[in-house]
Amino acid sequence: MPQPKMRFIPGVVPNAGTLSFSFEGNEIPARPGETVASALMRAGVPVLRRTRIENQPRGYFCGMGICWECAVFVEGTGVVRSCGEPARPGMVVRLAEAEV
């Protein structure tokens, strides 16, 4: 089944400076106040974890912190919902894999 395309409309959010964090070894740009999920979506990252048994991809679903589909592992914090986690300069984020 094809992955749905994510759409980003440039210019809707004013550019208020940038910061960056690491996701799976890649630097991801983010804006102050932006969530990890939002920054990853803008960077074109559709998969944030995989299911334990069938290894199925999981990503963004509810966008409001209810479902845990967007779970990621943040070094120094643990597993969090990326849709509610503010991006911080220098944070290290990984796929949640077996942590969820």
Backbone as CSV, one residue per row, in Angstrom:
resi,resn,N_x,N_y,N_z,CA_x,CA_y,CA_z,C_x,C_y,C_z
1,MET,0.851,-1.176,0.000,0.000,0.000,0.000,0.897,1.239,0.000
2,PRO,0.671,2.185,-0.899,1.529,3.374,-0.956,1.344,4.265,0.268
3,GLN,2.433,4.905,0.670,2.396,5.835,1.793,1.716,7.128,1.348
4,PRO,0.838,7.707,2.185,0.250,8.997,1.824,1.333,10.069,1.807
5,LYS,1.186,11.009,0.923,2.144,12.107,0.818,1.824,13.157,1.874
6,MET,2.873,13.692,2.500,2.687,14.786,3.447,2.867,16.090,2.690
7,ARG,2.165,17.092,3.101,2.216,18.361,2.402,2.649,19.457,3.359
8,PHE,3.599,20.254,2.933,4.051,21.404,3.709,3.842,22.642,2.855
9,ILE,3.193,23.642,3.415,2.946,24.873,2.683,3.921,25.926,3.194
10,PRO,4.973,26.244,2.427,5.962,27.225,2.877,5.329,28.590,3.126
11,GLY,5.843,29.268,4.115,5.415,30.630,4.371,4.223,30.772,5.301
12,VAL,3.584,29.671,5.677,2.434,29.768,6.570,2.888,30.091,7.986
13,VAL,3.991,29.494,8.420,4.547,29.758,9.742,5.696,30.743,9.567
14,PRO,5.640,31.889,10.221,6.718,32.862,10.066,8.055,32.279,10.513
15,ASN,9.101,32.637,9.823,10.427,32.153,10.173,10.940,32.941,11.370
16,ALA,10.984,32.287,12.519,11.402,32.948,13.759,12.763,32.444,14.207
17,GLY,13.605,32.087,13.256,14.892,31.499,13.597,14.792,29.988,13.559
18,THR,15.920,29.340,13.678,15.903,27.879,13.629,16.821,27.296,14.685
19,LEU,16.576,26.032,14.964,17.436,25.233,15.818,17.518,23.885,15.125
20,SER,18.289,22.971,15.650,18.322,21.646,15.038,18.486,20.585,16.109
21,PHE,18.004,19.385,15.773,18.174,18.221,16.630,18.521,17.041,15.740
22,SER,18.941,15.966,16.351,19.354,14.786,15.599,18.249,13.732,15.627
23,PHE,17.931,13.161,14.462,17.004,12.032,14.375,17.680,10.942,13.563
24,GLU,17.966,9.824,14.217,18.633,8.702,13.551,19.918,9.156,12.856
25,GLY,20.635,10.067,13.497,21.915,10.533,12.968,21.828,11.658,11.956
26,ASN,20.632,12.093,11.597,20.456,13.191,10.641,20.045,14.458,11.377
27,GLU,20.618,15.586,10.979,20.243,16.862,11.578,18.898,17.306,11.004
28,ILE,17.976,17.627,11.894,16.631,18.056,11.504,16.439,19.506,11.935
29,PRO,16.149,20.408,10.990,15.894,21.795,11.381,14.518,21.931,12.019
30,ALA,14.408,22.818,12.979,13.132,23.080,13.647,13.052,24.557,13.992
31,ARG,11.849,25.004,14.243,11.625,26.391,14.654,11.342,26.427,16.145
32,PRO,11.707,27.489,16.828,11.398,27.593,18.254,9.905,27.396,18.504
33,GLY,9.568,26.537,19.463,8.180,26.255,19.790,7.557,25.139,18.977
34,GLU,8.256,24.657,17.973,7.734,23.590,17.118,7.899,22.233,17.798
35,THR,6.974,21.321,17.558,7.106,19.981,18.123,8.049,19.139,17.274
36,VAL,8.547,18.076,17.884,9.403,17.131,17.166,8.642,16.569,15.965
37,ALA,7.365,16.201,16.150,6.564,15.646,15.053,6.468,16.614,13.886
38,SER,6.206,17.867,14.164,6.072,18.862,13.109,7.373,19.015,12.323
39,ALA,8.487,19.093,13.029,9.781,19.228,12.358,10.094,17.997,11.513
40,LEU,9.787,16.810,12.036,10.039,15.583,11.281,9.134,15.493,10.055
41,MET,7.891,15.931,10.182,6.996,15.946,9.016,7.547,16.862,7.934
42,ARG,7.981,18.060,8.338,8.534,18.996,7.354,9.785,18.447,6.693
43,ALA,10.539,17.611,7.433,11.760,17.012,6.888,11.459,15.775,6.038
44,GLY,10.179,15.387,5.948,9.798,14.254,5.109,9.984,12.894,5.748
45,VAL,9.984,12.845,7.076,10.156,11.573,7.797,8.769,10.997,8.101
46,PRO,8.336,9.918,7.402,6.998,9.379,7.625,6.909,8.291,8.694
47,VAL,8.016,7.608,8.990,7.988,6.473,9.921,8.780,6.814,11.176
48,LEU,8.127,6.669,12.346,8.772,6.984,13.618,9.050,5.748,14.460
49,ARG,8.367,4.660,14.173,8.593,3.410,14.890,7.995,2.277,14.076
50,ARG,8.246,1.048,14.503,7.674,-0.141,13.867,7.066,-1.020,14.945
51,THR,6.011,-1.757,14.584,5.358,-2.622,15.556,6.274,-3.779,15.930
52,ARG,6.122,-4.270,17.145,6.988,-5.339,17.654,6.831,-6.647,16.901
53,ILE,5.610,-7.067,16.656,5.384,-8.402,16.114,5.486,-8.443,14.590
54,GLU,4.817,-7.558,13.898,4.786,-7.613,12.436,5.698,-6.595,11.761
55,ASN,6.428,-5.795,12.542,7.368,-4.815,11.998,6.691,-3.818,11.042
56,GLN,5.443,-3.484,11.326,4.699,-2.545,10.489,5.075,-1.106,10.841
57,PRO,5.200,-0.240,9.830,5.566,1.150,10.109,4.444,1.910,10.810
58,ARG,4.835,2.792,11.701,3.900,3.669,12.398,4.445,5.087,12.326
59,GLY,3.540,6.053,12.331,3.948,7.447,12.254,2.928,8.334,12.928
60,TYR,2.533,9.393,12.246,1.633,10.393,12.799,0.192,9.937,12.612
61,PHE,-0.632,10.104,13.641,-2.033,9.707,13.509,-2.949,10.788,14.070
62,CYS,-3.042,10.891,15.387,-4.018,11.832,15.959,-3.474,13.258,16.049
63,GLY,-2.180,13.413,16.272,-1.587,14.745,16.353,-1.927,15.526,17.606
64,MET,-2.541,14.857,18.603,-2.902,15.583,19.821,-2.553,14.826,21.092
65,GLY,-1.661,13.833,20.989,-1.151,13.180,22.185,-2.008,12.100,22.796
66,ILE,-2.890,11.497,22.037,-3.759,10.459,22.573,-3.269,9.055,22.212
67,CYS,-2.854,8.835,20.974,-2.704,7.480,20.438,-1.331,6.820,20.601
68,TRP,-0.283,7.518,20.808,1.089,6.987,20.908,1.657,6.485,19.579
69,GLU,0.993,6.683,18.465,1.535,6.227,17.180,2.803,6.993,16.809
70,CYS,2.945,8.206,17.281,4.101,9.037,16.929,5.226,8.944,17.959
71,ALA,5.222,7.876,18.750,6.227,7.735,19.810,7.644,7.685,19.243
72,VAL,8.547,8.390,19.903,9.977,8.365,19.586,10.747,8.232,20.898
73,PHE,12.005,7.876,20.802,12.870,7.785,21.978,13.765,9.013,21.997
74,VAL,13.733,9.771,23.092,14.578,10.956,23.259,15.621,10.635,24.319
75,GLU,16.902,10.745,23.944,17.970,10.471,24.910,17.844,11.406,26.099
76,GLY,17.954,10.826,27.298,17.845,11.590,28.527,16.424,11.759,29.031
77,THR,15.446,11.387,28.209,14.042,11.515,28.591,13.323,10.177,28.530
78,GLY,13.516,9.439,27.455,12.825,8.165,27.243,11.834,8.280,26.105
79,VAL,10.834,7.408,26.111,9.829,7.392,25.048,8.808,8.497,25.297
80,VAL,8.564,9.297,24.261,7.609,10.405,24.339,6.749,10.419,23.081
81,ARG,5.635,11.106,23.161,4.819,11.354,21.966,5.437,12.554,21.250
82,SER,5.868,12.359,20.023,6.546,13.439,19.305,5.628,14.615,19.006
83,CYS,4.315,14.379,18.960,3.391,15.475,18.651,3.240,16.454,19.813
84,GLY,3.704,16.073,20.999,3.613,16.966,22.151,4.958,17.338,22.736
85,GLU,6.033,16.883,22.103,7.384,17.130,22.619,8.013,18.306,21.881
86,PRO,8.308,19.398,22.573,8.953,20.532,21.909,10.362,20.166,21.441
87,ALA,10.701,20.594,20.248,12.060,20.394,19.738,13.007,21.291,20.525
88,ARG,14.148,20.727,20.923,15.154,21.485,21.663,16.488,21.389,20.933
89,PRO,17.276,22.435,20.970,18.566,22.396,20.291,19.427,21.246,20.805
90,GLY,19.978,20.473,19.882,20.914,19.414,20.239,20.296,18.133,20.759
91,MET,18.966,18.057,20.887,18.371,16.819,21.399,18.639,15.677,20.425
92,VAL,18.733,14.464,20.963,18.987,13.276,20.151,17.738,12.401,20.195
93,VAL,17.154,12.181,19.027,15.896,11.449,18.902,16.136,10.214,18.041
94,ARG,15.523,9.103,18.455,15.650,7.853,17.697,14.274,7.246,17.469
95,LEU,14.223,6.286,16.541,13.015,5.481,16.363,12.689,4.823,17.689
96,ALA,11.429,4.693,18.008,11.049,4.103,19.291,11.229,2.591,19.310
97,GLU,11.255,1.941,18.140,11.444,0.485,18.019,10.789,-0.286,19.148
98,ALA,11.560,-0.980,19.955,10.997,-1.861,20.988,10.665,-1.136,22.287
99,GLU,10.944,0.156,22.380,10.719,0.868,23.634,9.240,1.099,23.932
100,VAL,8.369,1.029,22.907,6.944,1.335,23.115,6.217,0.094,23.564
